[in-house]
């Protein structure tokens, strides 16, 4: 089965690459270096299923995700597009159970990689305070948080940002 998505195919068009993965090629290359180190370190000691490795790892000739870049592209595109596993599997030339296995394995490895790069957000206020003491550059998440809609019109106006179409009485 020939698959259409791969790192080598996607990197030919940077705009398309960013649309599929959510990151630029430059960011991907940087992340790929650390991701590759983590995968190699993991594979030296463990199998994909988490068992202790008894023999040297080898790459299957018929494998879909042979290269580290393909693995990273696979998981980033899954996270960016939030597709059904059946659809994602079809795009990458595999069956859904195999896709599920790769997703769970690669999500864990990506999280470990990002944690090693110190790019994982703080989980509580104490760890945030410790992080703020050591950080030189701070990026804030501008995601909207939902709130209970106030019942009084004046209170509603105070919370309405004006950026969304909302029902307003004339």
C-alpha positions in Angstrom: 0.0 0.0 0.0 1.5 3.3 -1.1 0.9 6.2 1.3 0.7 9.8 0.3 2.0 11.5 3.4 5.6 11.4 4.4 8.2 13.9 5.6 10.0 13.8 2.2 6.8 14.6 0.3 5.5 17.2 2.7 8.8 19.2 3.1 8.7 20.1 -0.7 6.0 22.6 0.0 6.6 24.6 3.2 3.2 26.1 3.3 1.5 22.7 3.0 4.0 21.3 5.6 3.0 23.9 8.1 -0.7 23.4 7.4 -0.4 19.6 8.0 2.0 19.6 11.0 1.3 23.0 12.6 5.1 24.0 12.7 7.5 25.5 10.2 10.2 23.4 8.7 12.9 25.2 10.8 11.1 24.4 14.0 10.5 20.8 12.8 14.2 20.3 12.1 15.1 21.5 15.5 12.5 19.4 17.2 13.4 16.4 15.0 17.0 16.5 16.3 15.9 16.1 20.0 13.1 13.6 19.1 15.6 11.4 17.2 18.0 11.4 20.3 15.1 10.4 22.5 13.9 7.6 20.2 17.4 6.2 19.8 17.9 6.3 23.6 14.6 4.6 24.2 15.1 1.9 21.5 18.5 1.0 22.9 16.8 -0.3 26.1 13.1 -0.9 25.3 10.8 -2.2 22.6 7.9 -0.2 21.3 5.6 -2.0 23.7 7.8 -1.0 26.7 9.4 -4.4 27.3 13.2 -4.7 27.9 15.1 -5.0 24.6 16.8 -8.4 24.2 18.3 -7.9 20.8 19.5 -5.1 18.6 16.8 -3.0 17.0 16.3 -3.3 13.3 14.1 -1.3 10.9 11.6 -3.4 8.9 11.8 -3.1 5.2 8.0 -3.0 4.9 7.5 -0.5 7.7 5.5 2.6 7.1 7.2 4.9 9.6 10.9 4.0 9.2 12.5 7.4 9.5 12.4 9.5 12.7 11.2 12.5 10.6 8.2 10.5 9.4 7.3 9.5 12.9 7.5 13.1 14.1 5.5 14.3 11.1 2.9 11.5 11.8 2.3 12.5 15.4 2.4 16.3 14.8 -0.1 16.0 11.9 -2.4 13.9 14.2 -2.2 16.4 17.0 -2.7 19.4 14.6 -5.6 18.0 12.6 -7.3 15.8 15.2 -8.5 13.3 12.6 -10.2 10.1 13.2 -7.6 7.3 13.6 -9.1 5.5 10.6 -8.6 8.5 8.4 -5.1 9.2 9.8 -4.2 5.6 9.2 -5.4 5.8 5.6 -3.4 8.9 4.9 -0.2 7.2 6.2 -0.9 3.8 4.5 -1.6 1.7 7.6 -4.5 0.0 9.3 -6.3 1.7 12.3 -4.9 -0.6 15.0 -1.4 0.0 13.9 -2.1 3.8 13.8 -3.5 3.6 17.3 -0.3 1.9 18.5 1.9 4.5 16.8 -0.2 7.4 18.2 0.1 6.2 21.8 3.8 5.4 21.5 4.8 8.6 19.7 2.7 10.9 22.0 4.6 9.6 25.0 8.0 10.0 23.3 7.0 13.5 22.0 6.0 14.5 25.6 9.3 13.2 26.9 11.2 15.1 24.2 9.4 18.4 24.9 9.9 17.9 28.6 13.7 17.4 28.0 13.7 20.7 26.0 11.8 22.4 28.8 8.8 23.2 26.6 6.1 21.6 28.7 3.8 24.0 30.6 3.7 24.0 34.4 1.1 21.8 36.0 0.4 23.8 39.2 1.2 27.2 40.7 4.2 26.0 42.6 6.0 24.6 39.5 5.0 27.8 37.6 6.6 30.0 40.2 9.8 27.9 40.1 9.8 28.0 36.3 9.3 31.8 36.3 12.4 32.2 38.5 14.6 30.5 35.9 13.1 31.6 32.6 14.4 34.5 30.6 11.7 34.5 27.8 8.0 33.8 28.6 5.3 32.9 26.1 1.7 33.3 27.3 -1.1 31.1 26.1 -3.9 33.4 24.7 -6.6 30.7 24.6 -10.0 31.8 25.6 -11.5 30.3 28.7 -15.2 29.8 28.9 -17.2 31.4 31.7 -20.8 31.2 32.9 -22.8 33.7 31.0 -24.1 36.4 33.3 -27.8 37.0 33.5 -27.7 40.8 33.7 -27.1 42.8 30.5 -24.6 45.2 32.0 -22.6 42.2 33.3 -22.8 40.5 29.9 -21.3 43.6 28.2 -18.4 43.6 30.6 -17.5 40.0 29.6 -18.2 40.3 25.9 -15.0 40.7 23.9 -16.7 41.9 20.7 -14.7 39.4 18.6 -17.5 36.9 18.0 -20.9 37.3 16.4 -23.3 37.2 19.3 -27.0 37.8 19.5 -27.6 41.4 20.6 -30.9 43.1 21.0 -31.3 46.4 19.3 
